[in-house]
Amino acid sequence: MTNKDDRRQTSMLAKPKSITQQIREQIWERVRRGEFDASGRLPGEDQLALEFNVSRATIHSALDQLVAQGLLIRRHGDGTYVNRHLIDITTQLNTVWEFTQLIKAAGKEPSIRLLQRERILPTASQAEALELSPDTALIRFCRLFYADQKPVIYSINMIPETIIRNPIPDEAAHSSILYILERYCGQSFGYAIADISAVLLDEQLAAILQSPPAVPLLCLNEIFYSSIGLPLVMAENYYNDKVIRLNIVRAKP
């Protein structure tokens, strides 16, 4: 068995969110709702541990993650504060968003339409990127995401047939790609690497996104990996950034 096969077997069981991840999300949601001090200062870690009924170490780890994202600022000897410059940024490009969540965060109602599903063989570059043999088939989903019934994201996802454990029904196309990976492939998402570019709309894309042709569009070509570095999905995502605005938080290296 190859190392690649070992990684595929090791990554077969999807993992739920950790307690730290859940607490991190709950703390940030309370920040967004303005439930903490008007000065932006968060309660101490001991108090938060009591409120969330978890250990102080869990609170510290959750706050560490929010600080690493730039959402919170630690002031030595004073406490932890909300970064007010970022509190109103709802969609960061440096975060892997489920598209329906991204659309909701922009204050709009999401919906999804499956345009095409097919079984294809990879090109040489696709096989290399996904670490597959050239005769390994891909399941290709083409989906259109709407915000308030207006098309905003055209998404193409290609999943290697070899990682699919249970047949993926067409109705699964209305779920996020992360859910599909967990539910039907038994794979836990770890991270994604994206190549960002501006592309001009051709006639086909213009028709799909109901936009004039030759208009620049944001394109993300991504590879999704498991937590142990196994390539899971190749994605092409085209964004109408006139409807959904994406932001990047740049920090000192």
QUIPEPE-V376940 format. One record per backbone hydrogen bond with DSSP energy under -1.0 kcal/mol. NH is the residue of the N-H (numbers start at 1). CO is the residue of the C=O. If there is no record, write none. Layout:
nh: {NH & NH}
co: {CO & CO}
This chain:
nh: {6 & 7 & 8 & 9 & 10 & 11 & 12 & 22 & 23 & 24 & 25 & 26 & 27 & 28 & 29 & 30 & 31 & 32 & 33 & 34 & 35 & 40 & 42 & 48 & 49 & 50 & 51 & 52 & 54 & 59 & 60 & 61 & 62 & 63 & 64 & 65 & 66 & 67 & 68 & 69 & 70 & 71 & 72 & 73 & 75 & 78 & 79 & 81 & 82 & 83 & 84 & 86 & 89 & 93 & 95 & 102 & 103 & 104 & 105 & 106 & 107 & 108 & 111 & 113 & 115 & 116 & 118 & 120 & 127 & 128 & 129 & 130 & 132 & 136 & 138 & 139 & 140 & 141 & 142 & 143 & 144 & 145 & 146 & 147 & 148 & 150 & 152 & 153 & 154 & 155 & 156 & 157 & 158 & 159 & 161 & 163 & 164 & 165 & 166 & 172 & 173 & 174 & 175 & 180 & 181 & 182 & 183 & 184 & 187 & 190 & 191 & 193 & 195 & 197 & 199 & 201 & 206 & 207 & 208 & 209 & 211 & 214 & 217 & 218 & 219 & 220 & 221 & 222 & 223 & 224 & 225 & 226 & 229 & 232 & 233 & 234 & 235 & 236 & 237 & 238 & 239 & 240 & 241 & 243 & 244 & 247}
co: {2 & 3 & 4 & 5 & 6 & 7 & 9 & 18 & 19 & 20 & 21 & 22 & 23 & 24 & 25 & 26 & 27 & 28 & 29 & 31 & 30 & 37 & 80 & 44 & 45 & 46 & 47 & 48 & 49 & 55 & 56 & 57 & 58 & 59 & 60 & 61 & 62 & 63 & 64 & 65 & 67 & 66 & 66 & 81 & 79 & 75 & 75 & 73 & 40 & 71 & 82 & 83 & 86 & 247 & 92 & 98 & 99 & 100 & 101 & 102 & 104 & 103 & 146 & 144 & 142 & 142 & 140 & 138 & 123 & 124 & 125 & 126 & 127 & 133 & 120 & 159 & 118 & 157 & 116 & 155 & 113 & 153 & 111 & 150 & 109 & 147 & 145 & 145 & 238 & 143 & 236 & 141 & 234 & 139 & 137 & 160 & 161 & 184 & 184 & 169 & 170 & 171 & 172 & 176 & 177 & 178 & 179 & 180 & 181 & 225 & 225 & 223 & 221 & 219 & 217 & 215 & 202 & 203 & 204 & 205 & 206 & 201 & 199 & 239 & 197 & 237 & 195 & 235 & 193 & 233 & 191 & 230 & 226 & 224 & 224 & 158 & 222 & 156 & 220 & 154 & 218 & 152 & 239 & 240 & 240 & 91}
